[in-house]
């Protein structure tokens, strides 16, 4: 057994105050736990380092919190791979906990995930349940996206959604632990053997779909992913990107969301399937938009979604090569960024 049980990886971009509050919640967890827990904070060149470094010094966290300034802002996957590389040099630990800076642990959140994984050797990834800032529940985990889930998402009609319910991506979860395709990277505990077997996150995803892809590759390697609601984490969604803020006005999605979506479908299912998916999605979203306009609910549609989906679609020949370039992962033994095809 290594000296460290858990290394918590926090990637921050212009969220220093939130990251400090997150670390403070980990401090409380450490004090109540018998686990050896350390933290690696990666600043993705946002200017957060000075504020976080000062907080580490002022609170005497230096013995268990390490601050790393990334060489560049390579996105969420890249920043977490930097943290995973540091974790490898620190032990490595038994588990690596990916944790967003805009989260705060509730009592026993880390212990619960570790205990679950200790008792279930076939499970490689365990995710927490979430609560919003006001304390309300957000008990959601996810199925892998497919062509049929894209059709359901575009049409969003009661009859079609009922027929395609098996393929709806976002799932309302219950009060008991259960297997699921993927869990949010906002609180994802990863068994170190998963990283040794499949590498780190694919850095071709700047943001979004990287944890979906990681859970998929973990599943292909023989590891299960479970949702563990007894581990509870408060999450203020979308604080860095402003894309996934809950209850906010619907915004146009950034280019990197469409690029990540394109890569996931192309690398997961192949170019032919990805092209068929885009055709189906364009048609479904076109019908769905027309329905909303006729019902006077055009404001509920994501702005410019169909135009942007076409712009970044693999139906356009120039987008295909970018969609299937090599996965960039991490060599957990050396802690170096490298190519690691899943």
C-alpha beads as a LAMMPS data file, in Angstrom:
LAMMPS data file: protein, C-alpha beads

342 atoms
341 bonds

1 atom types
1 bond types

-500.0 500.0 xlo xhi
-500.0 500.0 ylo yhi
-500.0 500.0 zlo zhi

Masses

1 110.0

Atoms # bond

1 1 1 0.000 0.000 0.000
2 1 1 1.319 3.448 -0.882
3 1 1 1.640 6.176 1.721
4 1 1 -1.125 8.240 0.126
5 1 1 -4.665 6.951 -0.120
6 1 1 -6.089 9.837 -2.165
7 1 1 -4.704 12.697 -4.199
8 1 1 -7.394 15.268 -4.989
9 1 1 -6.891 16.990 -8.355
10 1 1 -8.361 20.493 -8.632
11 1 1 -7.997 22.398 -11.914
12 1 1 -8.778 26.074 -11.620
13 1 1 -9.263 28.828 -14.165
14 1 1 -10.227 32.230 -12.801
15 1 1 -11.910 30.655 -9.776
16 1 1 -9.346 31.198 -7.018
17 1 1 -11.797 32.073 -4.241
18 1 1 -13.929 29.028 -5.013
19 1 1 -10.843 26.799 -5.126
20 1 1 -9.765 28.047 -1.692
21 1 1 -13.239 27.290 -0.274
22 1 1 -13.029 23.832 -1.832
23 1 1 -9.643 23.193 -0.205
24 1 1 -11.049 24.350 3.111
25 1 1 -13.782 21.706 2.851
26 1 1 -11.098 19.089 2.129
27 1 1 -9.243 20.251 5.265
28 1 1 -12.336 19.442 7.320
29 1 1 -12.569 16.034 5.621
30 1 1 -8.898 15.283 6.342
31 1 1 -9.315 16.130 10.008
32 1 1 -12.187 13.665 10.380
33 1 1 -10.712 10.889 8.213
34 1 1 -8.124 8.174 8.763
35 1 1 -7.180 8.370 5.093
36 1 1 -3.955 10.006 3.913
37 1 1 -5.257 12.761 1.632
38 1 1 -3.245 15.308 -0.352
39 1 1 -4.281 17.908 -2.912
40 1 1 -2.750 19.061 -6.185
41 1 1 -4.133 22.379 -7.454
42 1 1 -3.379 23.180 -11.095
43 1 1 -3.782 26.763 -12.247
44 1 1 -4.404 26.709 -16.006
45 1 1 -2.499 29.995 -16.463
46 1 1 -5.425 32.092 -15.274
47 1 1 -3.624 34.322 -12.789
48 1 1 -5.102 32.425 -9.832
49 1 1 -1.766 31.175 -8.560
50 1 1 -0.858 34.154 -6.371
51 1 1 -4.200 34.147 -4.525
52 1 1 -4.195 30.380 -4.020
53 1 1 -0.526 30.342 -3.015
54 1 1 -1.176 33.005 -0.404
55 1 1 -4.125 31.030 0.979
56 1 1 -1.962 27.903 1.221
57 1 1 0.668 29.853 3.166
58 1 1 -1.805 31.682 5.425
59 1 1 -3.633 28.474 6.346
60 1 1 -0.491 26.349 6.732
61 1 1 -1.659 23.890 4.086
62 1 1 1.767 23.499 2.507
63 1 1 2.402 20.008 3.905
64 1 1 -0.553 18.523 2.018
65 1 1 -1.497 20.991 -0.761
66 1 1 0.736 21.470 -3.790
67 1 1 0.148 24.295 -6.254
68 1 1 1.248 23.821 -9.869
69 1 1 1.060 26.468 -12.582
70 1 1 0.453 24.688 -15.879
71 1 1 2.677 25.681 -18.817
72 1 1 -0.439 26.564 -20.834
73 1 1 -4.210 26.549 -20.640
74 1 1 -4.791 23.208 -22.304
75 1 1 -8.271 22.695 -20.881
76 1 1 -9.822 20.487 -18.206
77 1 1 -8.323 17.188 -19.397
78 1 1 -4.873 18.706 -19.767
79 1 1 -4.966 20.304 -16.319
80 1 1 -6.090 17.075 -14.689
81 1 1 -3.320 15.181 -16.464
82 1 1 -0.819 17.635 -15.000
83 1 1 -2.266 16.856 -11.563
84 1 1 -2.210 13.101 -12.259
85 1 1 1.441 13.396 -13.219
86 1 1 2.161 15.078 -9.883
87 1 1 0.200 12.342 -8.102
88 1 1 2.318 9.700 -9.834
89 1 1 5.471 11.350 -8.537
90 1 1 3.967 11.518 -5.034
91 1 1 3.413 7.781 -4.665
92 1 1 1.311 7.129 -6.578
93 1 1 -1.851 7.063 -4.428
94 1 1 -4.470 4.333 -4.356
95 1 1 -7.050 6.750 -5.736
96 1 1 -7.154 10.047 -7.609
97 1 1 -10.178 12.259 -6.949
98 1 1 -11.056 14.702 -9.729
99 1 1 -12.818 17.602 -8.037
100 1 1 -14.028 20.900 -9.495
101 1 1 -12.945 24.127 -7.799
102 1 1 -16.605 25.205 -7.584
103 1 1 -17.435 22.361 -5.202
104 1 1 -17.403 21.865 -1.462
105 1 1 -17.340 18.459 0.181
106 1 1 -20.087 17.481 2.544
107 1 1 -19.145 15.343 5.554
108 1 1 -17.588 12.012 4.585
109 1 1 -17.704 12.594 0.830
110 1 1 -14.195 11.235 0.171
111 1 1 -14.343 8.464 2.783
112 1 1 -17.602 7.184 1.305
113 1 1 -16.205 6.905 -2.228
114 1 1 -13.001 5.233 -1.031
115 1 1 -14.931 2.780 1.146
116 1 1 -17.179 1.883 -1.777
117 1 1 -14.235 1.277 -4.100
118 1 1 -12.350 -0.688 -1.430
119 1 1 -15.354 -3.010 -1.142
120 1 1 -15.959 -3.368 -4.901
121 1 1 -12.813 -4.398 -6.747
122 1 1 -14.455 -4.422 -10.198
123 1 1 -15.472 -0.759 -9.920
124 1 1 -12.884 1.652 -11.279
125 1 1 -14.717 4.970 -11.014
126 1 1 -17.188 6.232 -8.411
127 1 1 -19.060 9.526 -8.570
128 1 1 -20.808 11.604 -5.924
129 1 1 -24.322 12.986 -5.780
130 1 1 -24.596 16.763 -5.938
131 1 1 -26.533 19.499 -4.267
132 1 1 -26.997 23.033 -5.517
133 1 1 -25.856 26.115 -3.628
134 1 1 -29.312 26.408 -2.031
135 1 1 -29.106 22.809 -0.740
136 1 1 -31.538 21.332 -3.278
137 1 1 -30.683 17.997 -4.846
138 1 1 -29.089 17.508 -8.260
139 1 1 -29.031 13.677 -8.395
140 1 1 -27.975 13.226 -12.019
141 1 1 -25.651 10.781 -13.772
142 1 1 -25.462 9.857 -17.424
143 1 1 -25.707 7.293 -20.194
144 1 1 -23.325 7.452 -23.142
145 1 1 -24.637 9.630 -25.998
146 1 1 -25.833 7.764 -29.106
147 1 1 -27.588 8.537 -32.378
148 1 1 -30.951 7.878 -30.718
149 1 1 -30.148 10.116 -27.741
150 1 1 -29.347 12.915 -30.209
151 1 1 -32.730 12.414 -31.892
152 1 1 -34.526 12.539 -28.540
153 1 1 -32.598 15.650 -27.500
154 1 1 -33.469 17.421 -30.735
155 1 1 -37.158 16.590 -30.883
156 1 1 -37.982 16.720 -27.165
157 1 1 -41.582 15.594 -27.624
158 1 1 -43.388 13.512 -25.049
159 1 1 -44.183 10.604 -27.338
160 1 1 -40.671 10.320 -28.819
161 1 1 -38.975 10.805 -25.442
162 1 1 -41.106 7.988 -24.035
163 1 1 -40.198 5.636 -26.862
164 1 1 -36.518 6.545 -26.619
165 1 1 -36.356 6.692 -22.813
166 1 1 -33.678 3.957 -22.728
167 1 1 -31.353 6.283 -24.637
168 1 1 -31.919 9.568 -22.766
169 1 1 -28.468 10.713 -21.595
170 1 1 -29.240 12.498 -18.297
171 1 1 -30.670 10.092 -15.724
172 1 1 -32.481 10.953 -12.503
173 1 1 -30.758 8.741 -9.959
174 1 1 -32.125 7.145 -6.806
175 1 1 -30.970 6.998 -3.213
176 1 1 -28.924 3.789 -3.595
177 1 1 -25.589 3.185 -5.299
178 1 1 -25.998 1.877 -8.841
179 1 1 -23.944 1.345 -12.003
180 1 1 -24.118 3.987 -14.720
181 1 1 -22.232 4.772 -17.939
182 1 1 -20.523 7.935 -16.722
183 1 1 -20.438 10.394 -13.852
184 1 1 -19.512 14.098 -13.858
185 1 1 -15.850 14.975 -13.494
186 1 1 -16.891 17.517 -10.871
187 1 1 -16.443 14.723 -8.289
188 1 1 -15.014 11.525 -9.730
189 1 1 -12.930 9.082 -7.659
190 1 1 -10.652 6.993 -9.901
191 1 1 -8.885 3.801 -8.888
192 1 1 -5.185 4.229 -9.735
193 1 1 -5.169 0.931 -11.645
194 1 1 -7.556 2.544 -14.152
195 1 1 -4.993 5.246 -14.897
196 1 1 -2.231 2.647 -15.153
197 1 1 -4.273 0.678 -17.687
198 1 1 -5.862 3.361 -19.904
199 1 1 -3.763 6.453 -19.243
200 1 1 -5.140 9.854 -18.359
201 1 1 -7.816 12.005 -19.921
202 1 1 -7.765 12.678 -23.672
203 1 1 -6.387 16.202 -24.028
204 1 1 -7.953 16.663 -27.452
205 1 1 -11.081 17.514 -25.446
206 1 1 -10.546 21.097 -24.316
207 1 1 -13.712 21.020 -22.229
208 1 1 -16.795 18.738 -22.158
209 1 1 -17.044 15.057 -23.058
210 1 1 -13.603 14.305 -21.573
211 1 1 -15.049 12.504 -18.549
212 1 1 -17.575 10.759 -20.818
213 1 1 -14.704 9.441 -22.939
214 1 1 -12.646 8.530 -19.856
215 1 1 -15.482 6.449 -18.369
216 1 1 -16.033 4.795 -21.748
217 1 1 -12.365 3.788 -22.024
218 1 1 -12.429 2.592 -18.421
219 1 1 -15.453 0.432 -19.222
220 1 1 -13.706 -1.012 -22.270
221 1 1 -10.780 -1.932 -19.999
222 1 1 -13.110 -3.928 -17.725
223 1 1 -13.844 -1.399 -14.969
224 1 1 -17.351 -0.413 -13.893
225 1 1 -18.525 3.120 -13.107
226 1 1 -20.965 3.634 -10.238
227 1 1 -22.998 6.508 -8.866
228 1 1 -22.635 6.631 -5.056
229 1 1 -25.217 9.055 -3.603
230 1 1 -24.025 8.659 -0.009
231 1 1 -21.042 10.768 -1.064
232 1 1 -22.471 14.260 -1.274
233 1 1 -20.859 17.348 -2.807
234 1 1 -22.141 20.890 -3.225
235 1 1 -21.540 22.077 -6.798
236 1 1 -22.006 25.584 -8.182
237 1 1 -22.141 24.570 -11.851
238 1 1 -20.627 26.618 -14.660
239 1 1 -18.620 29.129 -12.665
240 1 1 -15.585 29.097 -14.986
241 1 1 -17.262 28.697 -18.386
242 1 1 -20.733 30.153 -17.636
243 1 1 -22.062 27.487 -20.043
244 1 1 -23.642 25.043 -17.586
245 1 1 -24.991 27.482 -14.998
246 1 1 -28.227 26.032 -13.653
247 1 1 -31.379 28.131 -13.977
248 1 1 -29.541 30.682 -16.133
249 1 1 -30.686 32.071 -19.488
250 1 1 -29.964 29.636 -22.332
251 1 1 -26.708 30.621 -24.033
252 1 1 -25.024 29.829 -27.304
253 1 1 -22.638 26.917 -26.843
254 1 1 -18.915 27.575 -27.415
255 1 1 -17.008 26.086 -30.336
256 1 1 -15.129 23.670 -28.094
257 1 1 -18.403 22.021 -27.010
258 1 1 -19.172 21.091 -30.617
259 1 1 -15.576 20.033 -31.243
260 1 1 -15.692 17.763 -28.179
261 1 1 -19.031 16.295 -29.201
262 1 1 -17.683 15.627 -32.695
263 1 1 -14.599 13.879 -31.330
264 1 1 -16.586 11.701 -28.937
265 1 1 -18.886 10.333 -31.639
266 1 1 -16.089 9.855 -34.191
267 1 1 -13.655 8.092 -31.840
268 1 1 -16.308 6.076 -30.004
269 1 1 -18.411 4.827 -32.909
270 1 1 -16.426 5.622 -36.068
271 1 1 -16.827 8.272 -38.761
272 1 1 -19.741 6.601 -40.561
273 1 1 -21.805 6.419 -37.373
274 1 1 -20.812 9.988 -36.469
275 1 1 -21.950 11.224 -39.883
276 1 1 -25.273 9.396 -39.549
277 1 1 -25.668 10.870 -36.059
278 1 1 -25.107 14.396 -37.328
279 1 1 -27.646 13.920 -40.111
280 1 1 -30.194 12.649 -37.597
281 1 1 -29.365 15.402 -35.094
282 1 1 -29.665 18.184 -37.684
283 1 1 -33.054 16.863 -38.790
284 1 1 -34.311 16.337 -35.228
285 1 1 -33.200 19.756 -34.024
286 1 1 -34.726 21.357 -37.119
287 1 1 -38.102 19.741 -36.384
288 1 1 -37.733 20.544 -32.674
289 1 1 -37.017 24.209 -33.395
290 1 1 -39.988 24.473 -35.727
291 1 1 -42.221 22.956 -33.047
292 1 1 -40.991 25.483 -30.460
293 1 1 -41.500 28.406 -32.814
294 1 1 -45.063 27.309 -33.611
295 1 1 -45.789 26.999 -29.877
296 1 1 -44.245 30.409 -29.139
297 1 1 -41.388 28.825 -27.213
298 1 1 -38.499 29.743 -29.472
299 1 1 -36.692 31.239 -26.474
300 1 1 -36.229 27.705 -25.106
301 1 1 -33.915 26.708 -27.977
302 1 1 -30.128 26.972 -27.691
303 1 1 -29.166 29.971 -29.866
304 1 1 -27.599 29.099 -33.248
305 1 1 -27.429 25.405 -32.306
306 1 1 -28.259 24.037 -35.770
307 1 1 -25.879 26.437 -37.496
308 1 1 -23.057 25.576 -35.087
309 1 1 -23.750 21.834 -35.275
310 1 1 -23.364 22.017 -39.064
311 1 1 -20.230 24.189 -38.828
312 1 1 -18.414 21.600 -36.687
313 1 1 -20.034 18.470 -38.131
314 1 1 -18.065 15.510 -39.525
315 1 1 -20.404 15.784 -42.522
316 1 1 -17.995 18.490 -43.633
317 1 1 -14.806 16.803 -44.938
318 1 1 -12.485 19.371 -43.381
319 1 1 -13.657 18.409 -39.876
320 1 1 -13.014 14.671 -40.106
321 1 1 -9.270 14.579 -39.590
322 1 1 -9.471 16.766 -36.484
323 1 1 -12.128 14.468 -35.035
324 1 1 -10.007 11.304 -35.023
325 1 1 -6.451 12.478 -34.255
326 1 1 -4.526 10.479 -31.642
327 1 1 -5.646 10.532 -28.031
328 1 1 -3.257 12.408 -25.783
329 1 1 -3.075 10.871 -22.330
330 1 1 -0.514 10.370 -19.622
331 1 1 2.128 7.808 -18.744
332 1 1 1.298 7.352 -15.060
333 1 1 4.636 5.739 -14.280
334 1 1 6.734 8.612 -15.582
335 1 1 4.197 11.398 -15.148
336 1 1 4.811 12.614 -18.679
337 1 1 2.204 13.666 -21.201
338 1 1 2.238 11.235 -24.117
339 1 1 0.080 9.614 -26.779
340 1 1 -2.129 6.869 -25.326
341 1 1 -4.719 5.478 -27.737
342 1 1 -7.821 4.099 -26.032

Bonds

1 1 1 2
2 1 2 3
3 1 3 4
4 1 4 5
5 1 5 6
6 1 6 7
7 1 7 8
8 1 8 9
9 1 9 10
10 1 10 11
11 1 11 12
12 1 12 13
13 1 13 14
14 1 14 15
15 1 15 16
16 1 16 17
17 1 17 18
18 1 18 19
19 1 19 20
20 1 20 21
21 1 21 22
22 1 22 23
23 1 23 24
24 1 24 25
25 1 25 26
26 1 26 27
27 1 27 28
28 1 28 29
29 1 29 30
30 1 30 31
31 1 31 32
32 1 32 33
33 1 33 34
34 1 34 35
35 1 35 36
36 1 36 37
37 1 37 38
38 1 38 39
39 1 39 40
40 1 40 41
41 1 41 42
42 1 42 43
43 1 43 44
44 1 44 45
45 1 45 46
46 1 46 47
47 1 47 48
48 1 48 49
49 1 49 50
50 1 50 51
51 1 51 52
52 1 52 53
53 1 53 54
54 1 54 55
55 1 55 56
56 1 56 57
57 1 57 58
58 1 58 59
59 1 59 60
60 1 60 61
61 1 61 62
62 1 62 63
63 1 63 64
64 1 64 65
65 1 65 66
66 1 66 67
67 1 67 68
68 1 68 69
69 1 69 70
70 1 70 71
71 1 71 72
72 1 72 73
73 1 73 74
74 1 74 75
75 1 75 76
76 1 76 77
77 1 77 78
78 1 78 79
79 1 79 80
80 1 80 81
81 1 81 82
82 1 82 83
83 1 83 84
84 1 84 85
85 1 85 86
86 1 86 87
87 1 87 88
88 1 88 89
89 1 89 90
90 1 90 91
91 1 91 92
92 1 92 93
93 1 93 94
94 1 94 95
95 1 95 96
96 1 96 97
97 1 97 98
98 1 98 99
99 1 99 100
100 1 100 101
101 1 101 102
102 1 102 103
103 1 103 104
104 1 104 105
105 1 105 106
106 1 106 107
107 1 107 108
108 1 108 109
109 1 109 110
110 1 110 111
111 1 111 112
112 1 112 113
113 1 113 114
114 1 114 115
115 1 115 116
116 1 116 117
117 1 117 118
118 1 118 119
119 1 119 120
120 1 120 121
121 1 121 122
122 1 122 123
123 1 123 124
124 1 124 125
125 1 125 126
126 1 126 127
127 1 127 128
128 1 128 129
129 1 129 130
130 1 130 131
131 1 131 132
132 1 132 133
133 1 133 134
134 1 134 135
135 1 135 136
136 1 136 137
137 1 137 138
138 1 138 139
139 1 139 140
140 1 140 141
141 1 141 142
142 1 142 143
143 1 143 144
144 1 144 145
145 1 145 146
146 1 146 147
147 1 147 148
148 1 148 149
149 1 149 150
150 1 150 151
151 1 151 152
152 1 152 153
153 1 153 154
154 1 154 155
155 1 155 156
156 1 156 157
157 1 157 158
158 1 158 159
159 1 159 160
160 1 160 161
161 1 161 162
162 1 162 163
163 1 163 164
164 1 164 165
165 1 165 166
166 1 166 167
167 1 167 168
168 1 168 169
169 1 169 170
170 1 170 171
171 1 171 172
172 1 172 173
173 1 173 174
174 1 174 175
175 1 175 176
176 1 176 177
177 1 177 178
178 1 178 179
179 1 179 180
180 1 180 181
181 1 181 182
182 1 182 183
183 1 183 184
184 1 184 185
185 1 185 186
186 1 186 187
187 1 187 188
188 1 188 189
189 1 189 190
190 1 190 191
191 1 191 192
192 1 192 193
193 1 193 194
194 1 194 195
195 1 195 196
196 1 196 197
197 1 197 198
198 1 198 199
199 1 199 200
200 1 200 201
201 1 201 202
202 1 202 203
203 1 203 204
204 1 204 205
205 1 205 206
206 1 206 207
207 1 207 208
208 1 208 209
209 1 209 210
210 1 210 211
211 1 211 212
212 1 212 213
213 1 213 214
214 1 214 215
215 1 215 216
216 1 216 217
217 1 217 218
218 1 218 219
219 1 219 220
220 1 220 221
221 1 221 222
222 1 222 223
223 1 223 224
224 1 224 225
225 1 225 226
226 1 226 227
227 1 227 228
228 1 228 229
229 1 229 230
230 1 230 231
231 1 231 232
232 1 232 233
233 1 233 234
234 1 234 235
235 1 235 236
236 1 236 237
237 1 237 238
238 1 238 239
239 1 239 240
240 1 240 241
241 1 241 242
242 1 242 243
243 1 243 244
244 1 244 245
245 1 245 246
246 1 246 247
247 1 247 248
248 1 248 249
249 1 249 250
250 1 250 251
251 1 251 252
252 1 252 253
253 1 253 254
254 1 254 255
255 1 255 256
256 1 256 257
257 1 257 258
258 1 258 259
259 1 259 260
260 1 260 261
261 1 261 262
262 1 262 263
263 1 263 264
264 1 264 265
265 1 265 266
266 1 266 267
267 1 267 268
268 1 268 269
269 1 269 270
270 1 270 271
271 1 271 272
272 1 272 273
273 1 273 274
274 1 274 275
275 1 275 276
276 1 276 277
277 1 277 278
278 1 278 279
279 1 279 280
280 1 280 281
281 1 281 282
282 1 282 283
283 1 283 284
284 1 284 285
285 1 285 286
286 1 286 287
287 1 287 288
288 1 288 289
289 1 289 290
290 1 290 291
291 1 291 292
292 1 292 293
293 1 293 294
294 1 294 295
295 1 295 296
296 1 296 297
297 1 297 298
298 1 298 299
299 1 299 300
300 1 300 301
301 1 301 302
302 1 302 303
303 1 303 304
304 1 304 305
305 1 305 306
306 1 306 307
307 1 307 308
308 1 308 309
309 1 309 310
310 1 310 311
311 1 311 312
312 1 312 313
313 1 313 314
314 1 314 315
315 1 315 316
316 1 316 317
317 1 317 318
318 1 318 319
319 1 319 320
320 1 320 321
321 1 321 322
322 1 322 323
323 1 323 324
324 1 324 325
325 1 325 326
326 1 326 327
327 1 327 328
328 1 328 329
329 1 329 330
330 1 330 331
331 1 331 332
332 1 332 333
333 1 333 334
334 1 334 335
335 1 335 336
336 1 336 337
337 1 337 338
338 1 338 339
339 1 339 340
340 1 340 341
341 1 341 342
